Amino acid sequence: MRSTRFLMLSLALAASVSLASGCATKAPRSAFYPSPADLQVEPKPVLAPEAIYSEAALDAYDIAIEARGDRLAAQVGRLCRFFDTMGMRGLDCPPPPRPG
């Protein structure tokens, strides 16, 4: 008789534990935080006044502006994907860049 009572209590305890675990909040899929570099604002390149007279300096400035735009777009994409992973709704994130 005692073994039946012990079995019933064990089954009741197992059932209550399994039900309680279903009510627990789920942790985010990713616990990794964004890189500190992704949280810093990169300053815009400054065109030196004497560069107005040099075609090569203007070209270098254009390249620097274009490269900064590419880095900022990649930074926003990484942050967007991070917050998407954390469960933020309403995001339309760009896909991560392909290696190579």
DSSP file (Angstrom, degrees, kcal/mol; ACC not computed):
  #  RESIDUE AA STRUCTURE BP1 BP2  ACC     N-H-->O    O-->H-N    N-H-->O    O-->H-N    TCO  KAPPA ALPHA  PHI   PSI    X-CA   Y-CA   Z-CA
    1    1 A M     >        0   0    0      0, 0.0     4,-1.7     0, 0.0     5,-0.1   0.000 360.0 360.0 360.0 -38.8    0.0    0.0    0.0
    2    2 A R  H  >  +     0   0    0      1,-0.2     4,-2.2     2,-0.2     5,-0.2   0.871 360.0  54.8 -65.8 -36.9    2.8    2.3    0.9
    3    3 A S  H  > S+     0   0    0      1,-0.2     4,-2.1     2,-0.2    -1,-0.2   0.848 106.2  52.3 -67.8 -33.1    4.5    1.9   -2.5
    4    4 A T  H  > S+     0   0    0      2,-0.2     4,-2.2     1,-0.2    -1,-0.2   0.895 109.6  48.9 -67.5 -40.0    1.3    2.9   -4.4
    5    5 A R  H  X S+     0   0    0     -4,-1.7     4,-2.3     2,-0.2    -2,-0.2   0.910 111.6  49.1 -66.3 -42.1    1.0    6.1   -2.3
    6    6 A F  H  X S+     0   0    0     -4,-2.2     4,-2.2     1,-0.2    -2,-0.2   0.896 110.8  50.8 -63.6 -40.6    4.7    6.9   -3.0
    7    7 A L  H  X S+     0   0    0     -4,-2.1     4,-2.3     2,-0.2    -2,-0.2   0.901 110.2  49.1 -63.6 -42.2    4.2    6.3   -6.7
    8    8 A M  H  X S+     0   0    0     -4,-2.2     4,-2.3     2,-0.2    -2,-0.2   0.904 111.8  48.3 -65.6 -41.6    1.1    8.6   -6.8
    9    9 A L  H  X S+     0   0    0     -4,-2.3     4,-2.4     2,-0.2    -1,-0.2   0.894 111.3  50.9 -66.0 -38.8    2.9   11.4   -5.0
   10   10 A S  H  X S+     0   0    0     -4,-2.2     4,-2.4     2,-0.2    -2,-0.2   0.915 111.5  47.4 -64.1 -42.7    5.9   11.1   -7.3
   11   11 A L  H  X S+     0   0    0     -4,-2.3     4,-2.3     2,-0.2    -2,-0.2   0.895 112.0  49.9 -65.4 -40.1    3.6   11.3  -10.4
   12   12 A A  H  X S+     0   0    0     -4,-2.3     4,-2.2     2,-0.2    -2,-0.2   0.904 111.8  48.4 -65.1 -40.9    1.8   14.3   -8.9
   13   13 A L  H  X S+     0   0    0     -4,-2.4     4,-2.2     2,-0.2    -2,-0.2   0.917 111.6  49.1 -65.5 -43.4    5.0   16.1   -8.2
   14   14 A A  H  X S+     0   0    0     -4,-2.4     4,-2.2     1,-0.2    -2,-0.2   0.897 111.4  50.0 -63.0 -40.6    6.4   15.4  -11.7
   15   15 A A  H  X S+     0   0    0     -4,-2.3     4,-2.0     1,-0.2    -1,-0.2   0.909 111.0  48.3 -65.5 -41.5    3.2   16.7  -13.3
   16   16 A S  H  X S+     0   0    0     -4,-2.2     4,-2.2     1,-0.2    -1,-0.2   0.877 111.3  50.5 -68.7 -35.8    3.2   19.9  -11.3
   17   17 A V  H  X S+     0   0    0     -4,-2.2     4,-2.1     2,-0.2    -1,-0.2   0.909 110.3  49.3 -67.1 -41.3    6.9   20.5  -12.1
   18   18 A S  H  X S+     0   0    0     -4,-2.2     4,-1.0     1,-0.2    -2,-0.2   0.873 112.7  47.7 -67.3 -35.2    6.3   20.0  -15.8
   19   19 A L  H  X S+     0   0    0     -4,-2.0     4,-0.7     2,-0.2     3,-0.3   0.897 111.2  50.8 -69.8 -39.8    3.3   22.4  -15.8
   20   20 A A  H >X S+     0   0    0     -4,-2.2     3,-0.8     1,-0.2     4,-0.6   0.866 105.9  55.2 -66.8 -35.6    5.3   25.0  -13.8
   21   21 A S  H >< S+     0   0    0     -4,-2.1     3,-0.6     1,-0.2    -1,-0.2   0.807 101.8  58.5 -69.3 -26.7    8.2   24.9  -16.3
   22   22 A G  H 3< S+     0   0    0     -4,-1.0    -1,-0.2    -3,-0.3    -2,-0.2   0.722 103.4  53.5 -71.6 -20.7    5.8   25.6  -19.1
   23   23 A C  H << S+     0   0    0     -3,-0.8    -1,-0.2    -4,-0.7    -2,-0.2   0.581  84.9 107.7 -88.9 -11.8    4.7   28.9  -17.4
   24   24 A A  S << S-     0   0    0     -3,-0.6     2,-0.2    -4,-0.6    -3,-0.0  -0.330  78.2-107.3 -68.2 147.7    8.3   30.2  -17.1
   25   25 A T        -     0   0    0      1,-0.1     2,-0.4    -2,-0.0    -1,-0.1  -0.491  33.8-121.3 -74.0 146.5    9.3   33.1  -19.3
   26   26 A K        -     0   0    0     -2,-0.2     3,-0.1    -3,-0.1    -1,-0.1  -0.698  21.2-122.4 -91.6 139.9   11.7   32.2  -22.0
   27   27 A A        -     0   0    0     -2,-0.4     4,-0.1     1,-0.1    -1,-0.1  -0.414  41.1 -87.5 -73.3 153.8   15.1   33.8  -22.3
   28   28 A P        -     0   0    0      0, 0.0    -1,-0.1     0, 0.0    58,-0.1  -0.229  36.0-115.8 -58.2 154.2   16.0   35.7  -25.4
   29   29 A R  S    S+     0   0    0     56,-0.7     2,-0.4     1,-0.2    57,-0.1   0.799 101.7  37.2 -64.0 -28.5   17.5   33.6  -28.2
   30   30 A S        -     0   0    0     55,-0.3    -1,-0.2    52,-0.1     0, 0.0  -0.986  53.4-177.8-130.5 127.1   20.8   35.5  -28.0
   31   31 A A        +     0   0    0     -2,-0.4     2,-0.4    -3,-0.1    -1,-0.1   0.308  53.1 113.3-100.9   7.5   22.4   36.9  -24.8
   32   32 A F        -     0   0    0     50,-0.0     3,-0.1     1,-0.0    -2,-0.1  -0.653  59.0-142.7 -83.3 133.4   25.2   38.5  -26.7
   33   33 A Y        -     0   0    0     -2,-0.4    -2,-0.1     1,-0.1    -1,-0.0  -0.546  28.3 -89.5 -91.1 158.9   25.2   42.3  -26.6
   34   34 A P        -     0   0    0      0, 0.0    -1,-0.1     0, 0.0     5,-0.1  -0.261  52.5 -91.9 -63.4 155.2   26.2   44.6  -29.5
   35   35 A S    >>  -     0   0    0      1,-0.1     3,-1.2    -3,-0.1     4,-0.5  -0.384  29.1-123.0 -63.6 142.8   29.8   45.5  -29.8
   36   36 A P  G >4 S+     0   0    0      0, 0.0     3,-1.0     0, 0.0     4,-0.2   0.827 113.7  62.4 -57.5 -29.0   30.7   48.8  -28.1
   37   37 A A  G >4 S+     0   0    0      1,-0.2     3,-1.1     2,-0.2    38,-0.0   0.830  96.6  58.0 -65.3 -29.9   32.0   50.0  -31.5
   38   38 A D  G <4 S+     0   0    0     -3,-1.2    -1,-0.2     1,-0.2    41,-0.1   0.641 102.8  54.8 -73.6 -12.8   28.4   49.6  -32.9
   39   39 A L  G << S+     0   0    0     -3,-1.0     2,-0.4    -4,-0.5    -1,-0.2   0.366  92.4  88.0-101.6   4.5   27.2   52.0  -30.2
   40   40 A Q  S <  S-     0   0    0     -3,-1.1     2,-0.6    -4,-0.2    -3,-0.0  -0.811  75.4-128.1-103.4 145.1   29.6   54.8  -31.1
   41   41 A V        -     0   0    0     -2,-0.4    -2,-0.1     1,-0.0    -3,-0.0  -0.810  19.9-137.6 -93.5 124.3   28.9   57.5  -33.7
   42   42 A E        -     0   0    0     -2,-0.6     2,-0.0    26,-0.1    30,-0.0  -0.662  24.0-119.5 -80.5 129.4   31.6   57.8  -36.3
   43   43 A P        -     0   0    0      0, 0.0    -1,-0.1     0, 0.0     3,-0.1  -0.351  28.4-106.2 -69.5 150.6   32.4   61.5  -37.1
   44   44 A K        -     0   0    0      1,-0.1    21,-0.1    -2,-0.0    20,-0.0  -0.532  40.8-102.3 -73.6 138.0   31.9   62.7  -40.7
   45   45 A P        -     0   0    0      0, 0.0     2,-0.5     0, 0.0    -1,-0.1  -0.322  36.2-132.3 -60.4 144.6   35.2   63.3  -42.6
   46   46 A V        -     0   0    0     -3,-0.1     2,-0.6     0, 0.0     0, 0.0  -0.853   7.8-134.9-105.1 132.9   36.1   66.9  -42.8
   47   47 A L        -     0   0    0     -2,-0.5     5,-0.1     2,-0.0    11,-0.0  -0.757  22.1-131.0 -86.5 120.8   37.1   68.5  -46.1
   48   48 A A    >   -     0   0    0     -2,-0.6     3,-1.6     1,-0.1     4,-0.3  -0.463  16.4-123.5 -69.3 142.6   40.1   70.7  -45.7
   49   49 A P  G >  S+     0   0    0      0, 0.0     3,-1.2     0, 0.0     4,-0.2   0.852 111.0  54.9 -57.7 -36.3   39.6   74.2  -47.3
   50   50 A E  G >  S+     0   0    0      1,-0.2     3,-1.1     2,-0.1     4,-0.1   0.653  91.2  75.6 -73.5 -12.1   42.7   73.8  -49.5
   51   51 A A  G X  S+     0   0    0     -3,-1.6     3,-1.3     1,-0.2     7,-0.3   0.659  75.6  78.5 -72.0 -14.5   41.3   70.5  -50.9
   52   52 A I  G <  S+     0   0    0     -3,-1.2    -1,-0.2    -4,-0.3    -2,-0.1   0.813  94.0  48.5 -62.5 -29.0   38.9   72.5  -53.0
   53   53 A Y  G <  S+     0   0    0     -3,-1.1     2,-0.5    -4,-0.2    -1,-0.3   0.454 101.0  76.0 -91.4  -1.1   41.8   73.3  -55.5
   54   54 A S    <>  -     0   0    0     -3,-1.3     4,-2.0     1,-0.1     5,-0.2  -0.946  58.2-163.2-119.3 119.8   42.9   69.6  -55.7
   55   55 A E  H  > S+     0   0    0     -2,-0.5     4,-2.3     1,-0.2     5,-0.2   0.878  95.5  52.7 -63.7 -38.3   41.0   67.0  -57.7
   56   56 A A  H  > S+     0   0    0      1,-0.2     4,-2.4     2,-0.2    -1,-0.2   0.885 108.3  50.1 -66.4 -38.5   42.8   64.2  -56.0
   57   57 A A  H  > S+     0   0    0      2,-0.2     4,-2.2     1,-0.2    -1,-0.2   0.889 110.5  49.8 -67.5 -38.3   41.9   65.6  -52.5
   58   58 A L  H  X S+     0   0    0     -4,-2.0     4,-2.5    -7,-0.3    -2,-0.2   0.904 111.1  49.5 -65.8 -40.1   38.2   65.9  -53.6
   59   59 A D  H  X S+     0   0    0     -4,-2.3     4,-2.3     2,-0.2    -2,-0.2   0.914 110.4  50.2 -63.7 -42.0   38.3   62.3  -54.9
   60   60 A A  H  X S+     0   0    0     -4,-2.4     4,-2.2     1,-0.2    -2,-0.2   0.888 110.6  50.2 -63.2 -38.7   39.8   61.1  -51.6
   61   61 A Y  H  X S+     0   0    0     -4,-2.2     4,-2.5     2,-0.2    -2,-0.2   0.919 109.6  50.3 -65.3 -44.2   37.1   63.0  -49.6
   62   62 A D  H  X S+     0   0    0     -4,-2.5     4,-2.5     1,-0.2    -2,-0.2   0.903 111.3  49.1 -60.2 -41.3   34.4   61.4  -51.8
   63   63 A I  H  X S+     0   0    0     -4,-2.3     4,-2.6     2,-0.2    -1,-0.2   0.903 110.7  50.4 -65.2 -40.5   35.9   58.0  -51.1
   64   64 A A  H  X S+     0   0    0     -4,-2.2     4,-2.1     2,-0.2    -2,-0.2   0.895 111.7  47.6 -64.7 -40.1   36.0   58.7  -47.4
   65   65 A I  H  X S+     0   0    0     -4,-2.5     4,-2.2     2,-0.2    -2,-0.2   0.918 113.1  48.4 -65.9 -43.8   32.4   59.8  -47.3
   66   66 A E  H  X S+     0   0    0     -4,-2.5     4,-2.1     2,-0.2    -2,-0.2   0.913 111.9  48.8 -63.7 -43.2   31.3   56.7  -49.3
   67   67 A A  H  X S+     0   0    0     -4,-2.6     4,-2.3     1,-0.2    -1,-0.2   0.884 109.9  52.2 -65.1 -38.5   33.2   54.4  -47.0
   68   68 A R  H  X S+     0   0    0     -4,-2.1     4,-2.6     2,-0.2    -1,-0.2   0.910 108.4  51.4 -63.9 -41.4   31.8   56.0  -43.9
   69   69 A G  H  X S+     0   0    0     -4,-2.2     4,-2.3     1,-0.2    -2,-0.2   0.903 109.7  49.6 -61.6 -41.2   28.3   55.5  -45.4
   70   70 A D  H  X S+     0   0    0     -4,-2.1     4,-2.1     2,-0.2    -2,-0.2   0.910 111.9  48.3 -63.9 -42.0   29.0   51.8  -46.0
   71   71 A R  H  X S+     0   0    0     -4,-2.3     4,-2.2     1,-0.2    -2,-0.2   0.902 112.0  49.1 -65.5 -40.5   30.3   51.4  -42.4
   72   72 A L  H  X S+     0   0    0     -4,-2.6     4,-2.5     2,-0.2    -1,-0.2   0.885 110.1  51.1 -67.1 -37.7   27.3   53.1  -40.9
   73   73 A A  H  X S+     0   0    0     -4,-2.3     4,-2.1     2,-0.2    -1,-0.2   0.907 111.6  47.6 -64.9 -40.6   24.9   51.0  -43.0
   74   74 A A  H  X S+     0   0    0     -4,-2.1     4,-2.3     2,-0.2    -2,-0.2   0.888 111.3  51.9 -65.4 -38.6   26.6   47.8  -41.8
   75   75 A Q  H  X S+     0   0    0     -4,-2.2     4,-2.3     2,-0.2    -2,-0.2   0.928 110.3  47.0 -63.9 -46.6   26.5   49.1  -38.2
   76   76 A V  H  X S+     0   0    0     -4,-2.5     4,-2.6     1,-0.2    -1,-0.2   0.884 110.9  53.5 -63.5 -38.4   22.7   49.8  -38.4
   77   77 A G  H  X S+     0   0    0     -4,-2.1     4,-2.6     2,-0.2    -2,-0.2   0.916 108.8  48.4 -62.3 -43.4   22.2   46.3  -39.9
   78   78 A R  H  X S+     0   0    0     -4,-2.3     4,-2.0     2,-0.2    -2,-0.2   0.923 114.0  46.2 -63.5 -43.8   24.1   44.7  -37.1
   79   79 A L  H  X S+     0   0    0     -4,-2.3     4,-2.5     2,-0.2     5,-0.2   0.894 111.8  52.0 -65.7 -38.6   22.1   46.6  -34.5
   80   80 A C  H  X S+     0   0    0     -4,-2.6     4,-2.2     1,-0.2    -2,-0.2   0.934 110.8  46.8 -62.4 -46.5   18.8   45.8  -36.3
   81   81 A R  H  X S+     0   0    0     -4,-2.6     4,-2.2     2,-0.2    -1,-0.2   0.857 110.7  54.0 -65.5 -34.1   19.6   42.1  -36.4
   82   82 A F  H  X S+     0   0    0     -4,-2.0     4,-1.7     2,-0.2    -2,-0.2   0.955 112.0  42.7 -62.4 -49.9   20.5   42.2  -32.7
   83   83 A F  H  <>S+     0   0    0     -4,-2.5     5,-2.6     1,-0.2     4,-0.3   0.816 111.6  55.4 -70.0 -28.7   17.2   43.8  -31.7
   84   84 A D  H ><5S+     0   0    0     -4,-2.2     3,-1.1    -5,-0.2    -1,-0.2   0.910 108.1  49.1 -64.7 -41.8   15.3   41.4  -34.1
   85   85 A T  H 3<5S+     0   0    0     -4,-2.2   -56,-0.7     1,-0.3   -55,-0.3   0.841 106.0  57.5 -64.2 -33.7   17.0   38.5  -32.2
   86   86 A M  T 3<5S-     0   0    0     -4,-1.7    -1,-0.3    -5,-0.1    -2,-0.2   0.552 126.1-101.0 -76.9  -6.2   15.9   40.1  -28.9
   87   87 A G  T < 5 +     0   0    0     -3,-1.1    -3,-0.2    -4,-0.3     2,-0.1   0.551  63.9 158.1 103.4   8.7   12.3   40.0  -30.1
   88   88 A M      < -     0   0    0     -5,-2.6     3,-0.4     1,-0.1    -1,-0.3  -0.451  33.1-137.4 -67.0 137.0   11.7   43.6  -31.2
   89   89 A R  S    S+     0   0    0      1,-0.2    -1,-0.1    -2,-0.1    -5,-0.0  -0.596  72.4  35.1 -97.7 156.7    8.7   43.8  -33.6
   90   90 A G  S    S+     0   0    0      1,-0.3     2,-0.3    -2,-0.2    -1,-0.2   0.629  77.7 139.3  83.8  15.3    8.3   45.7  -36.8
   91   91 A L        -     0   0    0     -3,-0.4     2,-0.4   -11,-0.1    -1,-0.3  -0.693  36.7-167.5 -94.1 145.6   11.9   45.5  -38.0
   92   92 A D        -     0   0    0     -2,-0.3   -11,-0.1     2,-0.0   -12,-0.1  -0.771  23.7-173.0-127.3  84.1   12.9   45.0  -41.6
   93   93 A C        -     0   0    0     -2,-0.4   -16,-0.1   -13,-0.1   -15,-0.0  -0.506  24.4-116.8 -86.1 145.0   16.6   44.2  -41.3
   94   94 A P        -     0   0    0      0, 0.0   -13,-0.1     0, 0.0    -1,-0.1  -0.459  41.4 -99.5 -71.0 151.5   19.1   43.8  -44.1
   95   95 A P        -     0   0    0      0, 0.0     3,-0.1     0, 0.0   -18,-0.1  -0.347  45.4 -94.4 -68.2 154.3   20.6   40.3  -44.4
   96   96 A P        -     0   0    0      0, 0.0   -22,-0.0     0, 0.0     2,-0.0  -0.344  50.7 -93.3 -65.7 151.3   24.1   39.9  -43.0
   97   97 A P        -     0   0    0      0, 0.0     3,-0.0     0, 0.0     0, 0.0  -0.339  39.1-115.1 -65.7 146.1   26.9   40.3  -45.5
   98   98 A R        -     0   0    0     -3,-0.1     2,-0.0     1,-0.1     0, 0.0  -0.629  33.9-110.2 -80.1 137.6   28.2   37.2  -47.2
   99   99 A P              0   0    0      0, 0.0    -1,-0.1     0, 0.0     0, 0.0  -0.362 360.0 360.0 -66.8 145.7   31.8   36.3  -46.4
  100  100 A G              0   0    0     -2,-0.0    -2,-0.0    -3,-0.0     0, 0.0   0.441 360.0 360.0 108.2 360.0   34.3   36.7  -49.1
